[in-house]
Amino acid sequence: MIKGLLVISLVLTFGWGVCQGQPSADEVKVALLKSSAFFQEQVAVNGGYVYYASPDFSRRLGEGTATATEVWVQAPGTPTVGMAYLSAYGATGDQLHLAGALAAGKALVYGQLESGGWRNSIDFDPAGPRVDRYRNGKGKGKNYSTLDDGITQEALTFLIRLDEVLNFENQEIHEAVEYALPRLLAAQFTNGAFPQVWLGPVNSPDEMPASFPDYDWKTEGRIKEYWDQYTLNDGLAGTVSKLLMEAHRVYKKPEYRGALEKLGHFLMLAQLPAPQRGWAQQYGPNMVPIWARAFEPPGVSGRESEDAMKTLLRIAHYTGDESFMAAVVSGVKYLESSLLPDGRLARYYEMQTNRPLYMERKAKVYTPTFDDSNLPDHYGWKTDPELDSIKAGYRAATKGEDPDRVFDEVMTTEKVQAILESLDFSGRWMSRYEGERLAGQPKFADGEVYINSGVFAGNTEYLSRYLKAFGRN
């Protein structure tokens, strides 16, 4: 039976509409089948996905407009959707979901770089404008594997889980993982840090603790190729730690646990001196905070400090080494003392003065400022704190419990019911743009409706968790 007809048959059998009381397993399973069938049959390109698409698919968007042959690796692209399929398969056993996951995995294998990882997009046209140097020989151009925005981490974590589900029997998927992991480990510095991108093995620096620069950071100390230095930007430590844990859990090789411990060691070294016991986004070879992009100054970073502490708790729990938790108490106290009047954290604090630091743009030139009244809107200058959940994670870790469970969203049947009710007859969860900030900063008109891969994946993951949590499969 054709997949779409199968889903319609199931809908007619079990009924559809407003759920009465607690959603049933059948209702959830049908919703998952229906949405997966639509995404695979209508949204996928060679098994891969972009961030957003117009209802008629005349526009497909990632970081900008995608070509007809292009898919995205960066979230919420192909690995994000593939992971959701795997969750649905694990919760239901329905082969339709596994087929979607395998197609997404093969799309990622096509776009794996010679250097072992991935860049933010994959073009199946060898002459495409953003084609890269793929391991399969069908590409050209850039060969920089990137850890920025979780790109390689998400792709590889998904492929590891897919390899496990397939009992390591799919040669194409297994070989891609076996090719990537040694090259990731070769990109780790001896002090445990990772660069933002890599081409091959990195040089080994001397180990030293973090310190503040002894020069004027506003005018000195810039490193052009900052992406080759020690990076924590955009949650790199957290995503890499999860990848290494998954690799070790699945393949049991000691080098993956060793790399995880080295990463924890680096995070301990990277904590800045008192009284600013936080972490920076980017460090230079002498372990001082450095500039990244023109609007990313050196400083103490609220968001990256939180990610560093969550990562240390995760590593402490996984390895059983409580020494990795030592930096968390002082880090939390520092950030609590640095909260803005509105209760949020600044993205940056000036080194040594701890004043909230921003950047203003005039005539396309960025300059540091302490005034937050006229900030560029393309960047998140302030963030909601996660300090309460970090403290809860710390308490959990001291009791030998998994701190990541504290960071998970609490599940409610009300949200499950709302997800079911918002699925239309075609199998779509449609989004409507209302001025919110979106990944890739797409150009939508107010009120415009569109298909969002992140919404599909998020709803699929939530419904799958519901089935597993309540033993309803």
C-alpha positions as CSV (number, residue, x, y, z in Angstrom):
1,M,0.0,0.0,0.0
2,I,1.3,3.5,-0.8
3,K,2.5,5.3,2.3
4,G,0.1,8.2,2.0
5,L,-2.9,5.9,1.5
6,L,-1.8,3.9,4.5
7,V,-1.8,7.0,6.7
8,I,-5.3,8.0,5.4
9,S,-6.6,4.5,6.1
10,L,-5.3,4.7,9.7
11,V,-6.9,8.1,10.2
12,L,-10.3,6.8,9.0
13,T,-9.9,3.8,11.2
14,F,-9.1,5.6,14.4
15,G,-10.8,8.9,13.8
16,W,-9.4,12.4,14.0
17,G,-10.3,15.6,15.7
18,V,-10.3,17.1,19.2
19,C,-8.9,14.6,21.7
20,Q,-11.1,13.8,24.7
21,G,-9.1,13.5,27.9
22,Q,-5.6,12.0,27.8
23,P,-4.5,11.4,24.2
24,S,-4.4,7.7,23.2
25,A,-1.5,5.8,21.8
26,D,-3.4,5.3,18.6
27,E,-4.0,9.0,18.1
28,V,-0.3,9.8,18.7
29,K,0.9,7.0,16.4
30,V,-1.4,8.1,13.6
31,A,-0.2,11.7,13.9
32,L,3.4,10.6,13.7
33,L,2.7,8.5,10.6
34,K,0.8,11.2,8.9
35,S,3.3,13.9,9.6
36,S,6.3,11.7,8.6
37,A,4.7,10.7,5.4
38,F,4.1,14.3,4.4
39,F,7.6,15.3,5.3
40,Q,9.2,12.5,3.4
41,E,7.0,12.7,0.3
42,Q,6.7,16.5,0.0
43,V,9.5,18.2,1.9
44,A,12.5,16.0,1.4
45,V,15.1,16.6,-1.3
46,N,17.3,13.5,-1.8
47,G,16.4,12.6,1.8
48,G,17.5,15.9,3.2
49,Y,15.8,19.1,4.5
50,V,16.1,22.8,4.7
51,Y,14.9,25.0,7.6
52,Y,11.7,26.4,6.1
53,A,9.6,26.1,3.0
54,S,6.6,27.9,1.6
55,P,3.4,25.9,1.3
56,D,3.9,25.5,-2.4
57,F,7.6,24.8,-2.1
58,S,8.5,27.7,-4.4
59,R,10.8,29.0,-1.6
60,R,13.1,26.8,0.4
61,L,15.3,28.5,3.0
62,G,18.3,27.7,5.1
63,E,20.9,30.4,5.8
64,G,19.5,32.2,2.8
65,T,17.6,30.8,-0.1
66,A,18.4,27.2,-1.0
67,T,18.8,25.9,-4.5
68,A,16.5,23.2,-5.8
69,T,19.2,20.6,-5.1
70,E,20.4,21.9,-1.7
71,V,19.7,20.7,1.8
72,W,21.0,22.0,5.2
73,V,23.1,20.2,7.8
74,Q,22.8,23.0,10.4
75,A,19.9,22.7,12.7
76,P,17.0,22.6,12.2
77,G,18.0,20.8,9.0
78,T,18.7,17.3,7.9
79,P,20.1,15.8,11.2
80,T,17.4,17.4,13.3
81,V,14.7,15.9,11.2
82,G,16.5,12.5,10.9
83,M,16.9,12.4,14.7
84,A,13.1,13.0,15.0
85,Y,12.4,10.0,12.7
86,L,14.6,7.8,14.8
87,S,12.7,8.9,18.0
88,A,9.4,8.1,16.3
89,Y,10.7,4.7,15.2
90,G,12.0,3.9,18.7
91,A,8.6,4.8,20.2
92,T,6.4,3.1,17.6
93,G,8.4,0.5,15.6
94,D,6.8,1.8,12.4
95,Q,9.1,1.3,9.5
96,L,8.0,4.5,7.8
97,H,10.0,6.5,10.3
98,L,13.1,4.3,9.9
99,A,12.9,4.8,6.1
100,G,13.0,8.6,6.6
101,A,15.9,8.4,9.0
102,L,17.9,6.2,6.6
103,A,17.2,8.6,3.7
104,A,18.4,11.5,5.8
105,G,21.5,9.5,6.8
106,K,22.4,8.8,3.2
107,A,22.0,12.5,2.4
108,L,24.5,13.3,5.1
109,V,26.9,10.7,3.9
110,Y,26.8,12.2,0.4
111,G,27.8,15.6,1.9
112,Q,30.6,14.4,4.2
113,L,33.8,16.3,3.6
114,E,37.2,14.8,2.8
115,S,38.3,16.3,6.2
116,G,35.7,14.1,7.9
117,G,33.0,16.4,9.1
118,W,30.4,18.7,7.5
119,R,29.7,22.3,6.5
120,N,26.3,24.0,6.9
121,S,24.8,22.8,3.6
122,I,25.0,20.0,1.0
123,D,24.4,20.5,-2.7
124,F,23.6,17.4,-4.8
125,D,24.5,19.3,-7.9
126,P,28.3,19.0,-8.4
127,A,28.3,22.4,-10.2
128,G,26.1,24.1,-7.5
129,P,27.2,27.5,-6.1
130,R,27.8,26.2,-2.5
131,V,29.1,22.7,-3.3
132,D,32.1,21.6,-1.1
133,R,34.8,19.0,-1.3
134,Y,32.8,15.9,-0.5
135,R,34.5,12.6,0.4
136,N,32.6,10.9,-2.5
137,G,34.5,12.9,-5.0
138,K,31.4,14.7,-6.4
139,G,32.2,18.1,-5.0
140,K,34.9,20.8,-5.1
141,G,36.0,23.9,-3.1
142,K,36.0,24.2,0.6
143,N,37.0,21.3,2.9
144,Y,36.6,22.9,6.4
145,S,34.8,20.6,8.8
146,T,32.9,22.8,11.2
147,L,31.9,22.5,14.8
148,D,30.1,25.9,14.7
149,D,26.4,25.9,15.5
150,G,26.6,22.1,16.3
151,I,26.8,21.3,12.5
152,T,29.2,18.3,12.6
153,Q,28.1,17.3,16.1
154,E,24.5,16.9,15.1
155,A,25.3,15.1,11.8
156,L,27.6,12.7,13.5
157,T,25.5,12.0,16.5
158,F,22.5,11.2,14.3
159,L,24.6,8.9,12.2
160,I,26.0,7.1,15.3
161,R,22.4,6.5,16.5
162,L,21.3,5.4,13.1
163,D,24.3,3.0,12.8
164,E,23.2,1.5,16.2
165,V,19.6,1.1,15.2
166,L,20.7,-0.6,12.0
167,N,22.9,-3.0,14.0
168,F,26.0,-1.6,12.3
169,E,25.0,-3.5,9.2
170,N,24.6,-0.6,6.7
171,Q,28.1,-0.3,5.3
172,E,27.5,3.2,3.9
173,I,26.4,4.6,7.3
174,H,28.9,2.7,9.4
175,E,31.9,3.7,7.2
176,A,30.9,7.4,7.4
177,V,31.0,7.3,11.2
178,E,34.3,5.3,11.2
179,Y,35.8,7.9,8.9
180,A,34.6,10.9,10.9
181,L,35.4,10.0,14.5
182,P,39.2,9.6,14.2
183,R,39.4,12.9,12.4
184,L,37.3,14.7,15.1
185,L,39.7,13.4,17.7
186,A,42.7,14.5,15.7
187,A,41.2,18.0,15.7
188,Q,41.3,18.2,19.5
189,F,44.2,20.1,21.1
190,T,46.2,18.4,23.8
191,N,44.8,20.8,26.4
192,G,41.3,19.4,25.5
193,A,40.0,22.3,23.5
194,F,38.5,22.1,20.0
195,P,38.8,24.7,17.2
196,Q,35.7,26.0,15.4
197,V,36.8,24.3,12.1
198,W,39.4,21.8,11.0
199,L,41.1,20.6,7.9
200,G,43.3,18.0,9.6
201,P,45.2,17.3,12.8
202,V,45.9,20.4,14.9
203,N,49.1,21.6,16.5
204,S,49.7,20.8,20.2
205,P,50.0,23.8,22.4
206,D,51.4,24.1,25.9
207,E,48.8,23.9,28.7
208,M,48.1,27.0,30.8
209,P,45.1,28.4,32.7
210,A,43.0,31.2,31.3
211,S,43.9,34.8,32.1
212,F,43.0,38.3,31.1
213,P,45.1,40.1,28.4
214,D,47.8,42.5,29.5
215,Y,47.1,44.7,26.4
216,D,44.3,47.0,25.2
217,W,41.8,44.4,23.9
218,K,39.9,47.0,21.9
219,T,42.8,47.7,19.5
220,E,45.3,44.8,20.0
221,G,45.3,41.0,20.0
222,R,43.1,40.2,17.0
223,I,43.7,36.9,15.3
224,K,42.5,36.8,11.7
225,E,41.9,33.1,11.7
226,Y,40.2,33.0,15.1
227,W,38.3,29.8,14.0
228,D,41.6,27.8,14.4
229,Q,41.8,28.7,18.1
230,Y,40.1,27.3,21.3
231,T,36.3,27.8,20.8
232,L,33.3,27.7,23.1
233,N,31.0,29.8,21.0
234,D,27.4,28.8,20.4
235,G,27.5,25.9,22.8
236,L,30.4,24.0,21.2
237,A,31.4,22.3,24.4
238,G,28.0,21.0,25.2
239,T,27.3,19.6,21.7
240,V,30.8,18.0,21.4
241,S,30.4,16.5,24.9
242,K,27.1,14.8,23.9
243,L,28.7,13.5,20.7
244,L,31.7,12.0,22.5
245,M,29.4,10.4,25.1
246,E,27.2,8.9,22.4
247,A,30.3,7.6,20.5
248,H,31.6,6.0,23.7
249,R,28.2,4.5,24.7
250,V,27.7,2.9,21.3
251,Y,31.2,1.8,20.3
252,K,32.8,1.4,23.8
253,K,36.2,2.7,22.6
254,P,38.3,4.2,25.4
255,E,39.6,7.1,23.2
256,Y,36.1,8.6,23.1
257,R,35.9,8.7,26.9
258,G,39.4,10.0,26.9
259,A,38.5,12.9,24.6
260,L,35.5,13.7,26.8
261,E,37.7,13.9,29.9
262,K,40.2,16.1,28.0
263,L,37.4,18.5,27.1
264,G,36.4,18.7,30.8
265,H,40.0,19.4,31.6
266,F,40.0,22.3,29.1
267,L,36.9,23.8,30.6
268,M,38.5,23.8,34.0
269,L,41.5,25.6,32.6
270,A,39.4,28.0,30.7
271,Q,37.5,29.4,33.7
272,L,38.6,33.0,34.0
273,P,40.3,34.4,37.2
274,A,38.3,35.7,40.2
275,P,36.2,37.7,40.6
276,Q,34.9,37.0,37.0
277,R,34.7,33.2,37.3
278,G,33.1,32.7,33.9
279,W,34.1,31.6,30.5
280,A,34.8,33.4,27.2
281,Q,33.5,32.5,23.7
282,Q,37.0,32.4,22.1
283,Y,40.5,32.0,23.5
284,G,43.8,32.6,21.8
285,P,47.0,30.5,22.0
286,N,47.9,32.1,25.4
287,M,44.5,31.3,26.8
288,V,43.2,34.9,26.9
289,P,39.8,35.9,25.4
290,I,40.1,37.1,21.9
291,W,37.9,38.7,19.2
292,A,35.9,36.5,16.8
293,R,33.6,38.2,14.3
294,A,33.6,42.0,14.2
295,F,30.6,42.1,16.6
296,E,32.0,39.5,19.0
297,P,34.4,41.1,21.3
298,P,36.6,39.4,23.9
299,G,34.9,39.3,27.2
300,V,33.2,37.0,29.7
301,S,30.2,35.4,28.1
302,G,27.0,34.7,29.9
303,R,25.6,32.1,27.5
304,E,28.9,30.3,27.0
305,S,29.5,30.2,30.7
306,E,26.2,28.5,31.3
307,D,27.0,25.9,28.6
308,A,30.5,25.3,30.1
309,M,28.9,24.6,33.5
310,K,26.2,22.3,32.1
311,T,28.9,20.4,30.2
312,L,31.1,20.0,33.3
313,L,28.1,18.5,35.2
314,R,27.4,16.2,32.3
315,I,31.1,15.0,32.1
316,A,31.3,14.6,35.9
317,H,28.2,12.4,35.9
318,Y,29.3,10.3,32.9
319,T,32.9,9.7,34.1
320,G,32.1,9.6,37.8
321,D,34.8,12.2,38.4
322,E,33.3,14.8,40.7
323,S,36.4,17.1,40.3
324,F,34.8,18.4,37.1
325,M,32.1,20.0,39.2
326,A,34.5,22.2,41.2
327,A,34.1,25.2,38.9
328,V,30.3,25.2,38.8
329,V,29.7,26.8,42.3
330,S,31.9,29.8,41.7
331,G,30.6,30.1,38.1
332,V,27.0,30.3,39.2
333,K,27.8,32.8,42.0
334,Y,29.6,35.0,39.5
335,L,26.7,35.0,37.0
336,E,24.1,35.5,39.7
337,S,26.0,38.6,40.8
338,S,26.1,39.8,37.1
339,L,22.4,39.6,36.3
340,L,21.0,42.7,34.5
341,P,18.2,44.8,36.2
342,D,15.6,42.9,34.1
343,G,16.9,39.5,35.3
344,R,18.7,38.5,32.1
345,L,22.3,37.9,31.4
346,A,24.4,40.0,29.0
347,R,26.1,38.1,26.2
348,Y,29.3,39.9,27.1
349,Y,30.8,41.5,30.2
350,E,33.9,43.6,30.0
351,M,37.0,42.0,31.3
352,Q,38.0,43.2,34.8
353,T,35.3,45.9,35.1
354,N,32.3,43.4,34.6
355,R,30.2,46.1,32.9
356,P,27.7,44.7,30.4
357,L,29.4,45.1,27.0
358,Y,27.6,45.5,23.7
359,M,28.4,46.5,20.2
360,E,26.9,49.3,18.1
361,R,27.0,49.6,14.3
362,K,27.5,52.8,12.4
363,A,28.3,52.9,8.7
364,K,28.8,49.1,8.8
365,V,31.5,49.5,11.5
366,Y,31.1,47.9,14.9
367,T,32.4,49.6,18.1
368,P,32.1,48.6,21.7
369,T,29.6,50.3,23.9
370,F,28.0,50.1,27.3
371,D,24.8,51.6,26.0
372,D,22.1,49.0,25.2
373,S,19.6,51.5,23.7
374,N,20.4,51.0,20.0
375,L,21.8,47.5,19.4
376,P,21.9,45.7,16.1
377,D,19.0,43.2,15.9
378,H,20.8,40.4,14.1
379,Y,22.4,39.1,17.3
380,G,21.3,38.0,20.8
381,W,22.8,40.5,23.1
382,K,20.9,39.4,26.2
383,T,19.7,35.9,27.3
384,D,17.4,34.5,29.8
385,P,19.4,32.8,32.6
386,E,19.5,29.1,33.1
387,L,21.0,29.3,36.6
388,D,18.2,27.6,38.5
389,S,18.3,24.6,36.2
390,I,22.2,24.5,36.5
391,K,21.9,24.5,40.3
392,A,19.3,21.7,40.1
393,G,21.6,19.8,37.8
394,Y,24.4,20.3,40.3
395,R,22.3,18.8,43.1
396,A,21.3,15.9,40.8
397,A,25.0,15.2,39.9
398,T,26.1,15.2,43.5
399,K,23.5,12.4,44.1
400,G,24.8,10.4,41.1
401,E,21.8,11.3,38.9
402,D,21.9,12.5,35.3
403,P,21.9,16.3,35.3
404,D,20.6,16.4,31.7
405,R,17.2,15.1,32.9
406,V,16.9,18.3,34.9
407,F,17.5,20.4,31.7
408,D,14.8,18.6,29.8
409,E,11.4,20.2,29.3
410,V,8.7,18.9,31.6
411,M,6.1,17.0,29.6
412,T,2.3,17.7,29.8
413,T,-0.6,16.0,28.2
414,E,-2.0,19.4,27.4
415,K,0.8,20.1,25.1
416,V,0.5,16.7,23.5
417,Q,-3.2,17.4,22.9
418,A,-2.4,20.8,21.4
419,I,0.2,19.3,19.0
420,L,-2.4,16.7,17.8
421,E,-5.1,19.3,17.3
422,S,-2.7,21.6,15.3
423,L,-1.9,18.9,12.7
424,D,-3.9,19.5,9.5
425,F,-5.4,16.8,7.3
426,S,-2.4,16.9,4.9
427,G,0.0,16.0,7.8
428,R,1.4,19.6,8.2
429,W,2.2,21.6,11.3
430,M,2.0,25.0,9.7
431,S,3.8,28.0,11.3
432,R,2.8,31.7,11.0
433,Y,5.4,34.4,11.2
434,E,4.7,37.0,13.9
435,G,8.0,38.8,14.0
436,E,9.9,36.3,16.1
437,R,13.7,35.7,15.7
438,L,14.3,32.5,13.6
439,A,17.4,30.5,12.7
440,G,18.8,31.8,9.4
441,Q,16.9,35.1,9.8
442,P,14.5,34.3,6.9
443,K,12.6,37.0,5.1
444,F,8.9,36.4,6.0
445,A,6.1,38.9,5.8
446,D,4.1,39.3,9.0
447,G,1.4,36.7,9.1
448,E,3.0,34.5,6.3
449,V,2.5,30.8,6.8
450,Y,5.3,28.3,6.2
451,I,6.6,24.8,6.9
452,N,9.2,24.7,9.6
453,S,11.5,21.7,10.0
454,G,12.2,22.7,13.6
455,V,8.5,22.5,14.4
456,F,8.1,19.1,12.7
457,A,11.1,17.7,14.6
458,G,10.1,19.3,17.9
459,N,6.6,18.0,17.8
460,T,7.7,14.5,16.6
461,E,10.2,14.3,19.4
462,Y,7.6,15.4,22.0
463,L,5.0,12.9,20.8
464,S,7.6,10.1,20.8
465,R,8.7,11.0,24.3
466,Y,5.0,10.9,25.4
467,L,4.6,7.3,24.0
468,K,7.8,6.2,25.8
469,A,7.1,8.0,29.1
470,F,3.7,6.5,29.5
471,G,4.4,3.1,28.0
472,R,1.8,3.6,25.4
473,N,3.2,1.6,22.5
